Amino acid sequence: MKAYPITQYGPPDAFTEMELPDPEPGPGQVLIRVAATSVNPVDTKIRAGGRAMCPDLPAVLHMDVSGTVAGVGPGVDSFREGDRVYGCAGGLKTVAGEVLPGALAEYMVADACLLARAPETLELVDCAALPLVTITAWEALIDRSQVAPDQPVLVHGGAGGVGHVAVQLAAWAGARVYTTVSSPEKARIARDLGAAVTIDYRQTPVADYVNEHTDGAGFPVVLDTVGSENLQRSLAAAAVNGTVCTILASGQHDLTLAHAKNLSLHAVFMLIPMLHDLNREAHGRILEVAADLVERGHLRPLIDPERFSFSEAGAAHSKLMEGRALGKILLVA
């Protein structure tokens, strides 16, 4: 098969076109004829190297995948040849040393537990934009925060990768969604996705929008999709006894406000089931629900208008890293 692995860790131009042996699905696995993948920040970090989850070289990267089942291994009865599927299923090395091959190839072998049938109302290539960000937003808002109807929820970065899905999931759950954005265009997008209120974080300090929108009480649920200094802003925006979820908890942080407000603080790292082979089937179940939400009009991906081929993976990585994308970047086989 034709594949686009990296032969060294480093800059975006590390991808190389190569012929690799056609994979065969093992027990519990599905063989996918890949239609598309998308670029996530973690894909660029693995490509750069220096992380325990970096697979041995040459390495086929990229976690998100959409495609058609081309074969099933022993013990798989949930899928059959010809099924349209999507998932976040590879492109890394687990803590046990198992390499889960990525999607930048004609074919990808994946754990069936990590997959779900793709929504029929969405183009198959577009489905590749959803898995990682949807699972992350679901774990933060539905599993950890247990967002409730009419509850005020603050989502930082409502037009970003995880943020645009989080806005939609919170709105579907009945919450009143507030979100921070950086431009009028992103504010329009966030409102179109279900945000009740958009806040230009560059113009409005945290204390001001907390006073304006919550009478100074703070938000019961805050989702930080930005990390770094934004986690501190998230703690400041949270209500007493509130819940703060962050998808980027690395670094050093002052948790004084978390203590003073009796906050529940959750670090959400959606790769845990893949890395540790723990409860992988939960991701498949989330994507089953997500597919239903897509088909019922509650969820759709925000996709950057520029699409790339697999041979242009380096350019796609560069665009994401330079902050030039508006929505998820797709690579189409």
Summary of the structure (lengths in Angstrom):
residues: 333
radius of gyration: 19.6
end to end distance: 12.3
largest distance: 61.9
contacts: 1206
relative contact order: 0.16
helix: 33%
strand: 26%
